[in-house]
Amino acid sequence: MKDDPEKTAHLLALDGAKERLHLFKANLIEEGSFDPVVDGCEGVFHTASPVFFSVTDPQAELIDPAVNGTLNVLRSCAKVPSIKRVVVTSSMAAVTFNGKPLNPDVLIDETWFSDSAFCSQTFSDGIHRLVDVRDVVNAHIQAFEIPSASGRYCLVGTVTYSSEALSFAQILPCS
């Protein structure tokens, strides 16, 4: 991606990019790959994870790379004394699928984790948890800048059924 102008042109066109933007190539599952990326940073926002909607081995294709990739990024961060805070982003899948009933009265908090045994079966509850990306960006900034921020924060702007999500997709204009 780093050397692909079609994938980087929009980043390089941002105000101040020529002076402040540095693009790096790193492999999430290669230990030490993020060492040069985080060197000299004050904060790290880890938002990457492999996402495939059709996999034959979820453990090997999704879970192991996500867990090991996150650990690799954290190991790189642990080597850099200037890093004050690391903000890790995860999917709601990390806390949603445990077989417990989910209704409007349920509060999802630190005690609500997905059950790995439950997640290793094929499932679809037909419900999607959606959040505006601008809210996610704001939460990242607050998690980094507010000293008392700690723990887990779940962001869900709306909950919708698959049929509703598909109707949204059909009315959105293609760009």
N, C-alpha and C positions, 0 to 999 in steps of 0.2 A: 504494500500500500504506500509506503514512504516514497517510492520512486514512481508512482503512478499519478501523473498530472490530473487525470480525471477524478481521482479520489482525494486529491489534496488541494486542488485549485481553490475551492471555497474556503479552506483554512488559510491558505497563503494570501487570500484577498482581504482578510480581516484587518481592521485598523490596528496598526502597531505590530503586525505579524513579522514584517521584515526585521524589526529590531528585537522582538521578544519571543517569537515562536521558534522552537527547535523540534524537529521531527526525528524520532528514533525508530529503529526496527527492533522489536523484541518478540520472543516466543514465550507465551504464557506458561508452557509446561517445561521450559528449559531453565533449570536452576541457574541463577546468576545472570540471566538475560536482562533483568531489570536493574542491575547494579549501576550501569552508566546512566540509565534513565532517571533514577531517583537521586543520584549524587548531587548534593548541593541544594536539594529541595527542602522547604519548610513543611509542606503538606503533600499528601498523596491521596488521590481519589481513585480507588480501584473499582472500576465499573465494568470490566470485561469478564466474559464467561462464554464458553461455547454454547451456541443455541442451534439445535437441529430439531425440527418438528417430527421427523421420521427417523428413528434409530432402531437398530436391531439389538444393541446391547447398551441400555441406558447407563449402567454402572461405568462401563469403559468409555463410552462416547460422551457422556454428559457429567456424571457425578465426579469421577476420578479427575478429569481435566479441570473441573471447576474448583475442587478442593485443593488439588496439588498446585494449580495455578495461583490460587489465593495465597497458599503457603509460600510459594516462590516469591511473590511480590512482597509479602510480609518479611521474609528472610532478607531480601534486598534492603527493605526499609530499616530493619534492625541494625544494619551495618552503617547507617548514616546518622551521625549525632545531630545534624541540623533539623531533622524531621521532628516536628512537634506533634503532629496528629496524622493518623491514617483513617480515612473514611471508606468503608467497604460497602458497596451496593450489592444487594441480592434480590432475587425475585420473590414475590409473595409465595411462590411454590415452597420456599424454605419453611413457611409457617402455616400453610393452608391445608395441606393434605395429610390428615392424621385419622380420618374416620369419625371424628367428633362432628356432631351436627353444627352447621354454620347457619345462623339466622341473624336478623338485625339486632338482637339483644346480646349477641356474643361479643365480648371484648377480647381482641387478640393482643396479647401482651408478651412479656418475657418468658412466660411459662408455656406458650403455645408454639410447639415445634412440629414440623412434619415428621411422621413416623416412617423411617426408612423401609420397614417391612411393608407398610401400606403403599408406599411410593414405587415399590418394585413390581407391582401388578399394573397392567394397562388399565387406565381409568380416564374418565372424562365426566366431570360433574356438570358440564354445560354452562358453568358460571365463569365469567372473566372479571378480574379486578383491574380497573383502569385508573391511571393517574396522568395528569398533564405533565409533560416533560419540564415545563417551567417550574412547577411545584417541586419536582425532583431536584432541579438545579438550585432552587432556593434552599431546600433542606440540606443539600450538600454544603452550601456556603455557611449556613447557620451551624451545622455540625462541626465545621472547621473553625469558625470564628468565635463561637460562644464557649468559653472555658468550661462551664458546667455541663456541657453536652456529653452524654455518655450512654452506653447501652444501645438498645435497638429502637428504631423509629419505623413504624409501618405507615406507608403512604398509600391510601386508596381514595381516589376522587369519586369513583362510582363503581357499583357492582352491576353487571348486566349478564343476561343470558346470551348464549351463542347466537340465537336468532336475532336478537337486538343488535349485537355486534356486527353481524353480517349486513343488516339493514343500514347501519352507519357506513360501512365500507361501500355499499352500493350507491349512496348519495354523495359521497365525497368526490370532488373533481380530481381527475388525474393530472399531474403536472408534468 
